[in-house]
């Protein structure tokens, strides 16, 4: 079992930046993909960004491409989301998640493929 914990959320003005981090409670015995999702009040859970085990492949939602950057650090067993040029519409609870790289092929952009989820961290962007 793996417990995911997010940190780094907060309140910023439009155009500002935040860096979110996600840490696993312990190292896994298998490789995994990692991603970030967000949920605004009254809305569903949307894909934000994801990264492969090696870090060689990244995936971004169109509305964050060029503004957000996902990265991972295997030594620390963490992965981060650097968010720049934040907009009020980015306001949401952000969740980190991971899925094990085993069994059928999984889609990095689909929440249903992820096995482990963090508790969420609030990001609020004021105008």
C-alpha positions as CSV (number, residue, x, y, z in Angstrom):
1,X,0.0,0.0,0.0
2,X,1.1,3.5,-0.8
3,X,-0.1,6.7,0.8
4,X,0.2,9.9,-1.2
5,X,0.6,13.3,0.5
6,X,0.3,16.7,-1.3
7,X,1.8,20.0,-0.1
8,X,2.4,23.5,-1.4
9,X,-1.1,24.8,-2.0
10,X,-2.2,28.3,-1.0
11,X,-3.6,31.6,-2.2
12,X,-2.0,33.7,-4.9
13,X,-2.9,36.5,-7.2
14,X,-3.4,36.0,-10.9
15,X,-0.1,35.7,-12.7
16,X,1.6,34.3,-9.7
17,X,3.2,30.9,-9.1
18,X,3.0,27.9,-6.8
19,X,4.8,24.6,-6.6
20,X,3.0,21.6,-5.5
21,X,4.7,18.5,-4.3
22,X,3.5,14.9,-3.7
23,X,5.3,12.4,-1.6
24,X,4.7,8.7,-1.1
25,X,4.7,7.3,2.4
26,X,7.2,4.7,1.4
27,X,8.8,3.5,-1.8
28,X,6.9,1.1,-3.9
29,X,8.3,-2.3,-5.1
30,X,7.2,-1.6,-8.6
31,X,7.4,1.3,-11.1
32,X,4.5,3.7,-11.4
33,X,3.2,6.6,-13.4
34,X,2.3,9.8,-11.6
35,X,-0.2,12.6,-12.3
36,X,-2.1,15.6,-11.0
37,X,-5.8,16.2,-11.2
38,X,-8.0,19.0,-9.9
39,X,-11.6,19.6,-8.9
40,X,-13.4,22.9,-8.6
41,X,-16.6,23.4,-6.5
42,X,-19.6,21.8,-8.2
43,X,-17.5,20.3,-11.0
44,X,-15.9,17.0,-11.8
45,X,-12.3,15.9,-11.5
46,X,-10.1,17.1,-14.4
47,X,-6.8,15.9,-15.6
48,X,-3.9,18.4,-15.2
49,X,-0.6,16.7,-15.9
50,X,1.2,13.4,-15.8
51,X,4.7,11.9,-16.1
52,X,6.1,8.5,-16.9
53,X,8.3,6.4,-14.6
54,X,11.4,7.5,-16.4
55,X,10.3,11.1,-16.6
56,X,10.9,10.8,-20.4
57,X,7.2,11.4,-21.2
58,X,4.9,14.1,-19.9
59,X,1.3,14.9,-20.6
60,X,-0.6,18.1,-20.1
61,X,-4.2,19.3,-20.3
62,X,-4.4,21.9,-23.1
63,X,-5.4,24.6,-20.6
64,X,-2.2,24.3,-18.6
65,X,0.3,23.6,-21.4
66,X,3.1,26.1,-21.4
67,X,2.2,27.3,-17.8
68,X,2.6,24.1,-15.7
69,X,5.5,21.7,-15.5
70,X,5.5,18.3,-13.9
71,X,8.6,16.6,-12.7
72,X,9.7,13.7,-10.5
73,X,12.6,12.8,-8.2
74,X,13.2,9.1,-7.7
75,X,15.7,9.7,-4.9
76,X,13.1,11.5,-2.9
77,X,10.2,9.5,-4.2
78,X,8.3,12.7,-4.9
79,X,6.8,14.4,-7.9
80,X,6.1,18.1,-8.3
81,X,3.8,20.4,-10.3
82,X,5.3,23.9,-11.0
83,X,2.4,26.2,-11.7
84,X,3.2,29.6,-13.4
85,X,1.0,32.3,-14.8
86,X,-1.9,31.2,-12.6
87,X,-5.4,32.2,-13.5
88,X,-8.6,32.5,-11.4
89,X,-10.0,29.5,-13.3
90,X,-7.1,27.4,-11.9
91,X,-8.7,27.6,-8.5
92,X,-9.5,24.1,-7.3
93,X,-8.4,21.3,-5.0
94,X,-5.4,19.6,-6.6
95,X,-4.9,15.9,-6.1
96,X,-1.7,13.9,-6.8
97,X,-2.2,10.3,-7.9
98,X,-0.2,7.3,-9.1
99,X,-0.8,4.0,-10.9
100,X,1.3,0.8,-10.9
101,X,2.9,0.0,-14.3
102,X,1.6,-3.6,-14.5
103,X,-1.3,-5.4,-16.3
104,X,-3.2,-3.7,-19.2
105,X,-2.0,-0.5,-20.7
106,X,-3.2,2.5,-18.8
107,X,-3.9,6.0,-19.9
108,X,-2.1,8.8,-18.0
109,X,-4.9,11.3,-18.6
110,X,-7.7,9.2,-17.2
111,X,-8.4,9.2,-13.5
112,X,-10.0,5.8,-13.5
113,X,-6.6,4.2,-14.2
114,X,-4.9,5.6,-11.0
115,X,-4.5,3.3,-8.0
116,X,-3.5,5.7,-5.2
117,X,-4.7,9.3,-4.4
118,X,-3.6,12.0,-2.1
119,X,-5.9,14.0,0.2
120,X,-5.9,17.1,-1.9
121,X,-4.4,20.6,-1.5
122,X,-6.4,23.8,-2.1
123,X,-5.1,26.3,-4.7
124,X,-6.9,29.6,-4.8
125,X,-6.1,32.3,-7.4
126,X,-7.5,35.7,-6.9
127,X,-8.1,38.3,-9.6
